[in-house]
Amino acid sequence: MFIVEITYVRPMDEIEAATEAHRAFLDTHIASGLLLMAGPKVPRTGGYLIARGGQTKEELMAVLADDPFVSGKLADYVVTEFNPGKRNPILDDLI
């Protein structure tokens, strides 16, 4: 699994202008099952994505390259892979 930390690097008006396209990107990948969760940080200085395993970090980063926040150079993305060795059994089918 992967945690993706998003940090905005441009002014909020530029982030807002790309937010609809960014959310459409997220909707596509939530529907495909790649992304399990997505949401903004509090306060809103970026956000987090939780992505399932089954691909390499490089493959995930290639998908994320199409996110308008990435392609527009509006945010930095840090992708961290982890092994959820301890988890609630309800999540077993999602990993």
MMTF fields as JSON, N, C-alpha, C and O atoms, coordinates in Angstrom:
{
  "mmtfVersion": "1.0.0",
  "mmtfProducer": "UNKNOWN",
  "numBonds": 379,
  "numAtoms": 380,
  "numGroups": 95,
  "numChains": 1,
  "numModels": 1,
  "chainsPerModel": [1],
  "groupsPerChain": [95],
  "chainIdList": ["A"],
  "bondAtomList": [4, 2, 8, 6, 12, 10, 16, 14, 20, 18, 24, 22, 28, 26, 32, 30, 36, 34, 40, 38, 44, 42, 48, 46, 52, 50, 56, 54, 60, 58, 64, 62, 68, 66, 72, 70, 76, 74, 80, 78, 84, 82, 88, 86, 92, 90, 96, 94, 100, 98, 104, 102, 108, 106, 112, 110, 116, 114, 120, 118, 124, 122, 128, 126, 132, 130, 136, 134, 140, 138, 144, 142, 148, 146, 152, 150, 156, 154, 160, 158, 164, 162, 168, 166, 172, 170, 176, 174, 180, 178, 184, 182, 188, 186, 192, 190, 196, 194, 200, 198, 204, 202, 208, 206, 212, 210, 216, 214, 220, 218, 224, 222, 228, 226, 232, 230, 236, 234, 240, 238, 244, 242, 248, 246, 252, 250, 256, 254, 260, 258, 264, 262, 268, 266, 272, 270, 276, 274, 280, 278, 284, 282, 288, 286, 292, 290, 296, 294, 300, 298, 304, 302, 308, 306, 312, 310, 316, 314, 320, 318, 324, 322, 328, 326, 332, 330, 336, 334, 340, 338, 344, 342, 348, 346, 352, 350, 356, 354, 360, 358, 364, 362, 368, 366, 372, 370, 376, 374],
  "bondOrderList": [1, 1, 1, 1, 1, 1, 1, 1, 1, 1, 1, 1, 1, 1, 1, 1, 1, 1, 1, 1, 1, 1, 1, 1, 1, 1, 1, 1, 1, 1, 1, 1, 1, 1, 1, 1, 1, 1, 1, 1, 1, 1, 1, 1, 1, 1, 1, 1, 1, 1, 1, 1, 1, 1, 1, 1, 1, 1, 1, 1, 1, 1, 1, 1, 1, 1, 1, 1, 1, 1, 1, 1, 1, 1, 1, 1, 1, 1, 1, 1, 1, 1, 1, 1, 1, 1, 1, 1, 1, 1, 1, 1, 1, 1],
  "groupList": [{"groupName": "MET", "atomNameList": ["N", "CA", "C", "O"], "elementList": ["N", "C", "C", "O"], "formalChargeList": [0, 0, 0, 0], "bondAtomList": [1, 0, 2, 1, 3, 2], "bondOrderList": [1, 1, 2], "singleLetterCode": "M", "chemCompType": "L-PEPTIDE LINKING"}, {"groupName": "PHE", "atomNameList": ["N", "CA", "C", "O"], "elementList": ["N", "C", "C", "O"], "formalChargeList": [0, 0, 0, 0], "bondAtomList": [1, 0, 2, 1, 3, 2], "bondOrderList": [1, 1, 2], "singleLetterCode": "F", "chemCompType": "L-PEPTIDE LINKING"}, {"groupName": "ILE", "atomNameList": ["N", "CA", "C", "O"], "elementList": ["N", "C", "C", "O"], "formalChargeList": [0, 0, 0, 0], "bondAtomList": [1, 0, 2, 1, 3, 2], "bondOrderList": [1, 1, 2], "singleLetterCode": "I", "chemCompType": "L-PEPTIDE LINKING"}, {"groupName": "VAL", "atomNameList": ["N", "CA", "C", "O"], "elementList": ["N", "C", "C", "O"], "formalChargeList": [0, 0, 0, 0], "bondAtomList": [1, 0, 2, 1, 3, 2], "bondOrderList": [1, 1, 2], "singleLetterCode": "V", "chemCompType": "L-PEPTIDE LINKING"}, {"groupName": "GLU", "atomNameList": ["N", "CA", "C", "O"], "elementList": ["N", "C", "C", "O"], "formalChargeList": [0, 0, 0, 0], "bondAtomList": [1, 0, 2, 1, 3, 2], "bondOrderList": [1, 1, 2], "singleLetterCode": "E", "chemCompType": "L-PEPTIDE LINKING"}, {"groupName": "THR", "atomNameList": ["N", "CA", "C", "O"], "elementList": ["N", "C", "C", "O"], "formalChargeList": [0, 0, 0, 0], "bondAtomList": [1, 0, 2, 1, 3, 2], "bondOrderList": [1, 1, 2], "singleLetterCode": "T", "chemCompType": "L-PEPTIDE LINKING"}, {"groupName": "TYR", "atomNameList": ["N", "CA", "C", "O"], "elementList": ["N", "C", "C", "O"], "formalChargeList": [0, 0, 0, 0], "bondAtomList": [1, 0, 2, 1, 3, 2], "bondOrderList": [1, 1, 2], "singleLetterCode": "Y", "chemCompType": "L-PEPTIDE LINKING"}, {"groupName": "ARG", "atomNameList": ["N", "CA", "C", "O"], "elementList": ["N", "C", "C", "O"], "formalChargeList": [0, 0, 0, 0], "bondAtomList": [1, 0, 2, 1, 3, 2], "bondOrderList": [1, 1, 2], "singleLetterCode": "R", "chemCompType": "L-PEPTIDE LINKING"}, {"groupName": "PRO", "atomNameList": ["N", "CA", "C", "O"], "elementList": ["N", "C", "C", "O"], "formalChargeList": [0, 0, 0, 0], "bondAtomList": [1, 0, 2, 1, 3, 2], "bondOrderList": [1, 1, 2], "singleLetterCode": "P", "chemCompType": "L-PEPTIDE LINKING"}, {"groupName": "ASP", "atomNameList": ["N", "CA", "C", "O"], "elementList": ["N", "C", "C", "O"], "formalChargeList": [0, 0, 0, 0], "bondAtomList": [1, 0, 2, 1, 3, 2], "bondOrderList": [1, 1, 2], "singleLetterCode": "D", "chemCompType": "L-PEPTIDE LINKING"}, {"groupName": "ALA", "atomNameList": ["N", "CA", "C", "O"], "elementList": ["N", "C", "C", "O"], "formalChargeList": [0, 0, 0, 0], "bondAtomList": [1, 0, 2, 1, 3, 2], "bondOrderList": [1, 1, 2], "singleLetterCode": "A", "chemCompType": "L-PEPTIDE LINKING"}, {"groupName": "HIS", "atomNameList": ["N", "CA", "C", "O"], "elementList": ["N", "C", "C", "O"], "formalChargeList": [0, 0, 0, 0], "bondAtomList": [1, 0, 2, 1, 3, 2], "bondOrderList": [1, 1, 2], "singleLetterCode": "H", "chemCompType": "L-PEPTIDE LINKING"}, {"groupName": "LEU", "atomNameList": ["N", "CA", "C", "O"], "elementList": ["N", "C", "C", "O"], "formalChargeList": [0, 0, 0, 0], "bondAtomList": [1, 0, 2, 1, 3, 2], "bondOrderList": [1, 1, 2], "singleLetterCode": "L", "chemCompType": "L-PEPTIDE LINKING"}, {"groupName": "SER", "atomNameList": ["N", "CA", "C", "O"], "elementList": ["N", "C", "C", "O"], "formalChargeList": [0, 0, 0, 0], "bondAtomList": [1, 0, 2, 1, 3, 2], "bondOrderList": [1, 1, 2], "singleLetterCode": "S", "chemCompType": "L-PEPTIDE LINKING"}, {"groupName": "GLY", "atomNameList": ["N", "CA", "C", "O"], "elementList": ["N", "C", "C", "O"], "formalChargeList": [0, 0, 0, 0], "bondAtomList": [1, 0, 2, 1, 3, 2], "bondOrderList": [1, 1, 2], "singleLetterCode": "G", "chemCompType": "PEPTIDE LINKING"}, {"groupName": "LYS", "atomNameList": ["N", "CA", "C", "O"], "elementList": ["N", "C", "C", "O"], "formalChargeList": [0, 0, 0, 0], "bondAtomList": [1, 0, 2, 1, 3, 2], "bondOrderList": [1, 1, 2], "singleLetterCode": "K", "chemCompType": "L-PEPTIDE LINKING"}, {"groupName": "GLN", "atomNameList": ["N", "CA", "C", "O"], "elementList": ["N", "C", "C", "O"], "formalChargeList": [0, 0, 0, 0], "bondAtomList": [1, 0, 2, 1, 3, 2], "bondOrderList": [1, 1, 2], "singleLetterCode": "Q", "chemCompType": "L-PEPTIDE LINKING"}, {"groupName": "ASN", "atomNameList": ["N", "CA", "C", "O"], "elementList": ["N", "C", "C", "O"], "formalChargeList": [0, 0, 0, 0], "bondAtomList": [1, 0, 2, 1, 3, 2], "bondOrderList": [1, 1, 2], "singleLetterCode": "N", "chemCompType": "L-PEPTIDE LINKING"}],
  "groupTypeList": [0, 1, 2, 3, 4, 2, 5, 6, 3, 7, 8, 0, 9, 4, 2, 4, 10, 10, 5, 4, 10, 11, 7, 10, 1, 12, 9, 5, 11, 2, 10, 13, 14, 12, 12, 12, 0, 10, 14, 8, 15, 3, 8, 7, 5, 14, 14, 6, 12, 2, 10, 7, 14, 14, 16, 5, 15, 4, 4, 12, 0, 10, 3, 12, 10, 9, 9, 8, 1, 3, 13, 14, 15, 12, 10, 9, 6, 3, 3, 5, 4, 1, 17, 8, 14, 15, 7, 17, 8, 2, 12, 9, 9, 12, 2],
  "groupIdList": [1, 2, 3, 4, 5, 6, 7, 8, 9, 10, 11, 12, 13, 14, 15, 16, 17, 18, 19, 20, 21, 22, 23, 24, 25, 26, 27, 28, 29, 30, 31, 32, 33, 34, 35, 36, 37, 38, 39, 40, 41, 42, 43, 44, 45, 46, 47, 48, 49, 50, 51, 52, 53, 54, 55, 56, 57, 58, 59, 60, 61, 62, 63, 64, 65, 66, 67, 68, 69, 70, 71, 72, 73, 74, 75, 76, 77, 78, 79, 80, 81, 82, 83, 84, 85, 86, 87, 88, 89, 90, 91, 92, 93, 94, 95],
  "secStructList": [7, 3, 3, 3, 3, 3, 3, 3, 7, 1, 7, 2, 2, 2, 2, 2, 2, 2, 2, 2, 2, 2, 2, 2, 2, 2, 2, 2, 2, 2, 2, 6, 6, 1, 3, 3, 3, 3, 3, 3, 7, 1, 1, 1, 1, 3, 3, 3, 3, 3, 3, 7, 1, 1, 1, 7, 2, 2, 2, 2, 2, 2, 2, 2, 6, 6, 1, 2, 2, 2, 2, 6, 6, 7, 3, 3, 3, 3, 3, 3, 3, 7, 7, 7, 7, 1, 7, 7, 4, 4, 4, 4, 4, 4, 7],
  "xCoordList": [0.845, 0.0, 0.886, 2.084, 0.251, 1.001, 0.241, -0.986, 0.997, 0.478, 1.137, 2.357, 0.332, 0.847, 0.551, -0.606, 1.61, 1.442, 1.571, 2.555, 0.569, 0.51, 0.746, 0.099, 1.669, 1.936, 1.844, 2.575, 0.936, 0.779, 2.035, 2.618, 2.441, 3.627, 3.295, 4.184, 2.034, 1.584, 0.487, -0.065, 0.172, -0.877, -2.237, -2.522, -3.06, -4.346, -5.256, -6.039, -5.187, -6.047, -5.705, -6.596, -4.433, -4.037, -4.49, -4.899, -4.416, -4.901, -6.402, -6.871, -7.146, -8.602, -8.964, -9.917, -8.218, -8.509, -8.357, -8.994, -7.52, -7.288, -8.01, -7.923, -8.717, -9.314, -10.377, -10.425, -11.22, -12.251, -11.619, -12.06, -10.596, -9.91, -9.189, -9.177, -8.593, -7.921, -8.934, -8.656, -10.089, -11.112, -11.644, -11.959, -11.746, -12.157, -11.107, -11.451, -9.843, -8.744, -8.9, -8.811, -9.132, -9.306, -10.506, -10.424, -11.622, -12.837, -12.567, -13.034, -11.816, -11.48, -10.726, -11.011, -9.763, -8.912, -9.513, -9.102, -10.46, -11.238, -12.169, -12.307, -12.803, -13.7, -12.948, -13.497, -11.699, -10.91, -10.432, -10.036, -10.468, -9.993, -8.551, -8.074, -7.843, -6.448, -6.355, -5.551, -7.185, -7.19, -8.3, -9.437, -7.959, -8.933, -9.509, -10.677, -8.694, -9.119, -8.34, -7.219, -8.971, -8.309, -8.97, -10.186, -8.159, -8.745, -7.707, -6.505, -8.192, -7.289, -6.743, -7.347, -5.583, -5.044, -5.872, -6.559, -5.795, -6.439, -5.337, -4.796, -4.99, -5.552, -5.154, -4.257, -5.831, -5.689, -4.395, -4.369, -3.329, -2.025, -1.589, -0.47, -2.482, -2.201, -3.226, -4.37, -2.81, -3.734, -3.008, -1.779, -3.802, -3.281, -4.105, -5.306, -3.435, -4.071, -3.627, -2.481, -4.521, -4.179, -4.436, -5.552, -3.382, -3.485, -3.217, -2.4, -3.914, -3.697, -2.349, -1.717, -1.948, -0.747, -1.072, -2.124, -0.167, -0.398, 0.337, 0.325, 0.97, 1.814, 3.073, 3.147, 4.047, 5.268, 5.083, 4.155, 5.974, 5.96, 6.099, 5.436, 6.945, 7.156, 5.887, 5.577, 5.153, 3.891, 2.865, 2.157, 2.787, 1.867, 2.265, 1.406, 3.543, 4.0, 3.699, 3.428, 3.744, 3.398, 1.924, 1.578, 1.054, -0.365, -0.55, -1.281, 0.104, -0.026, 0.484, 0.078, 1.359, 1.877, 0.764, 0.93, -0.367, -1.499, -2.429, -3.367, -2.178, -2.987, -2.713, -1.55, -3.744, -3.529, -2.665, -1.98, -2.687, -1.819, -0.345, 0.52, -0.061, 1.314, 1.696, 2.72, 0.864, 1.206, 1.254, 1.974, 0.493, 0.514, 1.556, 1.647, 2.35, 3.401, 2.843, 3.459, 1.663, 0.988, 1.289, 1.103, 1.753, 1.978, 3.121, 3.397, 3.777, 4.779, 4.109, 3.276, 4.48, 3.932, 5.066, 6.093, 4.878, 5.819, 5.074, 4.073, 5.57, 4.934, 5.732, 6.933, 5.043, 5.677, 4.966, 3.757, 5.719, 5.151, 5.255, 6.25, 4.23, 4.291, 3.568, 2.708, 3.936, 3.315, 2.397, 2.876, 1.082, 0.144, 0.042, -0.969, 1.091, 1.135, 0.067, -0.465, -0.245, -1.316, -2.441, -2.233, -3.632, -4.77, -6.058, -6.074, -7.114, -8.434, -8.801, -8.641, -9.286, -9.623, -10.633, -10.693, -11.416, -12.371, -11.674, -12.296, -10.403, -9.642, -8.972, -8.402, -9.023, -8.277, -8.556, -7.626, -9.771, -10.098, -9.632, -9.653, -9.217, -8.798, -7.295, -6.808, -6.569, -5.105, -4.545, -3.329],
  "yCoordList": [-1.174, 0.0, 1.231, 1.172, 2.348, 3.595, 4.732, 4.812, 5.596, 6.872, 7.94, 7.955, 8.822, 9.922, 11.215, 11.548, 11.939, 13.244, 14.324, 14.378, 15.175, 16.266, 17.566, 17.825, 18.378, 19.69, 20.739, 20.686, 21.694, 22.762, 23.623, 23.939, 23.999, 24.841, 26.131, 26.929, 26.322, 27.518, 28.192, 27.58, 29.437, 30.146, 29.441, 28.747, 29.641, 28.957, 29.268, 28.404, 30.451, 30.739, 29.832, 29.45, 29.483, 28.547, 27.129, 26.38, 26.764, 25.445, 25.339, 24.346, 26.362, 26.369, 26.239, 25.54, 26.899, 26.851, 25.442, 25.109, 24.615, 23.253, 22.187, 21.003, 22.583, 21.609, 20.745, 19.542, 21.304, 20.493, 19.397, 18.248, 19.742, 18.743, 17.715, 16.528, 18.159, 17.246, 16.257, 15.061, 16.747, 15.858, 14.867, 13.729, 15.278, 14.355, 13.253, 12.085, 13.625, 12.65, 11.651, 10.44, 12.169, 11.294, 10.38, 9.19, 10.917, 10.106, 8.918, 7.808, 9.155, 8.089, 6.966, 5.787, 7.342, 6.324, 5.731, 4.651, 6.398, 5.769, 4.728, 3.623, 5.08, 4.135, 2.9, 1.798, 3.075, 1.934, 1.035, -0.108, 1.555, 0.795, 1.08, 0.583, 1.863, 2.185, 3.012, 2.714, 4.05, 4.896, 4.459, 4.241, 4.334, 3.948, 5.153, 5.15, 6.182, 7.396, 8.577, 8.441, 9.754, 11.0, 12.124, 12.131, 13.071, 14.2, 15.244, 14.978, 16.449, 17.553, 17.47, 16.871, 18.09, 18.293, 19.369, 20.159, 19.382, 20.427, 21.056, 20.391, 22.321, 23.237, 22.82, 21.999, 23.394, 22.983, 23.516, 24.568, 22.753, 23.068, 21.986, 22.009, 21.042, 19.894, 18.816, 19.113, 17.57, 16.479, 15.152, 15.089, 14.091, 12.729, 11.83, 12.029, 10.845, 9.771, 8.459, 8.326, 7.505, 6.136, 5.279, 5.23, 4.603, 3.778, 2.323, 2.02, 1.438, 0.015, -0.422, 0.275, -1.579, -2.196, -2.854, -2.604, -3.691, -4.402, -3.781, -4.321, -2.663, -2.048, -1.55, -1.517, -1.169, -0.629, 0.859, 1.493, 1.389, 2.823, 3.606, 4.627, 3.141, 3.824, 3.819, 4.81, 2.7, 2.632, 3.607, 4.281, 3.681, 4.627, 6.062, 6.885, 6.359, 7.712, 8.073, 9.235, 7.1, 7.355, 7.729, 8.604, 7.074, 7.436, 8.833, 9.645, 9.116, 10.418, 11.563, 12.709, 11.274, 12.317, 12.983, 14.111, 12.297, 12.856, 13.698, 14.309, 13.736, 14.573, 16.041, 16.435, 16.849, 18.263, 19.018, 19.972, 18.61, 19.262, 18.962, 19.798, 17.763, 17.395, 18.019, 18.693, 17.789, 18.284, 19.807, 20.377, 20.472, 21.922, 22.482, 23.693, 21.572, 21.967, 22.799, 23.764, 22.394, 23.092, 22.494, 23.151, 21.246, 20.553, 19.564, 19.053, 19.307, 18.247, 17.002, 17.084, 15.846, 14.572, 13.721, 13.545, 13.191, 12.243, 10.923, 10.844, 9.89, 8.572, 7.662, 7.464, 7.114, 6.211, 4.873, 4.792, 3.833, 2.482, 1.907, 2.121, 1.18, 0.516, -0.812, -1.036, -1.687, -3.0, -2.977, -2.944, -2.992, -2.937, -4.287, -4.981, -4.647, -5.927, -6.069, -7.16, -4.998, -4.985, -4.13, -2.977, -4.701, -3.98, -4.617, -5.759, -3.869, -4.385, -5.382, -5.065, -6.569, -7.587, -7.109, -7.67, -6.091, -5.586, -5.047, -4.927, -4.727, -4.179, -5.228, -4.885, -6.503, -7.537, -7.58, -7.801, -7.383, -7.431, -6.194, -6.179, -5.173, -3.93, -3.841, -2.944, -4.75, -4.671, -5.567, -5.631],
  "zCoordList": [0.0, 0.0, 0.0, 0.279, -0.324, -0.42, 0.26, 0.198, 0.899, 1.368, 0.513, 0.353, -0.028, -0.847, -0.105, 0.152, 0.234, 0.873, -0.191, -0.929, -0.254, -1.219, -0.459, 0.557, -0.952, -0.357, -1.457, -2.446, -1.27, -2.253, -2.29, -1.253, -3.499, -3.674, -4.434, -4.732, -4.738, -5.45, -4.627, -3.712, -4.942, -4.193, -4.299, -5.275, -3.273, -3.188, -4.375, -4.768, -4.955, -6.109, -7.288, -8.047, -7.453, -8.509, -8.179, -9.066, -6.907, -6.473, -6.739, -7.296, -6.341, -6.539, -8.014, -8.359, -8.875, -10.316, -10.889, -11.889, -10.266, -10.76, -9.945, -10.269, -8.9, -7.984, -8.654, -8.395, -9.493, -10.155, -11.008, -10.968, -11.774, -12.606, -11.733, -12.058, -10.64, -9.704, -9.122, -9.04, -8.723, -8.155, -9.187, -8.84, -10.432, -11.497, -11.662, -11.844, -11.6, -11.648, -10.493, -10.696, -9.288, -8.125, -8.296, -7.991, -8.779, -8.976, -9.895, -9.638, -10.964, -11.908, -11.214, -11.429, -10.381, -9.763, -8.498, -8.076, -7.892, -6.822, -7.445, -6.92, -8.559, -9.247, -9.735, -9.729, -10.156, -10.647, -9.509, -9.74, -8.272, -7.129, -6.759, -5.738, -7.556, -7.242, -5.957, -5.073, -5.865, -4.674, -3.732, -4.151, -2.461, -1.452, -0.733, -0.343, -0.557, 0.142, -0.398, -0.888, -0.294, -0.678, 0.097, 0.289, 0.537, 1.242, 1.584, 1.565, 1.902, 2.212, 3.636, 4.525, 3.817, 5.164, 5.853, 5.205, 7.166, 7.967, 8.813, 9.697, 8.567, 7.58, 6.163, 5.975, 5.178, 3.783, 3.166, 2.526, 3.382, 2.798, 1.821, 1.308, 1.572, 0.716, 1.021, 1.365, 0.892, 1.15, 1.243, 1.224, 1.344, 1.4, 0.487, 0.307, -0.079, -0.839, -0.215, 0.213, -0.165, 0.216, -1.019, -1.536, -1.481, -2.684, -2.325, -1.455, -3.008, -2.76, -3.321, -4.115, -2.884, -3.424, -4.757, -5.346, -5.219, -6.477, -7.639, -8.745, -7.404, -8.419, -7.723, -6.495, -8.515, -7.936, -7.654, -8.154, -6.855, -6.571, -7.876, -8.06, -8.768, -10.046, -10.9, -11.561, -10.886, -11.631, -11.057, -11.806, -9.732, -9.106, -9.449, -9.764, -9.391, -9.708, -11.163, -11.465, -12.061, -13.466, -13.597, -14.39, -12.826, -12.826, -12.255, -12.822, -11.143, -10.489, -11.355, -11.162, -12.295, -13.187, -13.993, -14.458, -14.163, -14.896, -14.028, -14.539, -12.729, -11.836, -12.182, -12.272, -12.374, -12.707, -11.697, -12.068, -10.439, -9.459, -9.739, -9.48, -10.269, -10.619, -11.959, -12.071, -12.971, -14.315, -14.362, -15.182, -13.489, -13.427, -12.476, -12.272, -11.888, -10.939, -9.776, -9.325, -9.31, -8.219, -6.851, -5.827, -6.834, -5.567, -5.709, -6.795, -4.59, -4.506, -3.952, -3.05, -4.497, -4.052, -3.501, -4.156, -2.291, -1.7, -1.542, -0.829, -2.214, -2.196, -1.268, -1.451, -0.27, 0.684, 0.64, 0.855, 0.364, 0.365, 1.773, 2.466, 2.191, 3.487, 3.424, 2.572, 4.347, 4.454, 5.665, 6.799, 5.446, 6.576, 7.291, 7.183, 8.015, 8.707, 9.782, 9.989, 10.453, 11.451, 10.902, 10.522, 10.862, 10.303, 10.796, 11.255, 10.692, 10.997, 9.902, 8.723, 10.245, 9.237, 8.187, 7.094, 8.503, 7.535, 6.28, 5.224, 6.4, 5.268, 4.401, 3.366, 4.793, 4.085, 2.59, 1.815, 2.159, 0.734, -0.027, -1.258, 0.687, 0.03, -0.166, -0.855, 0.427, 0.392, -0.684, -0.863]
}
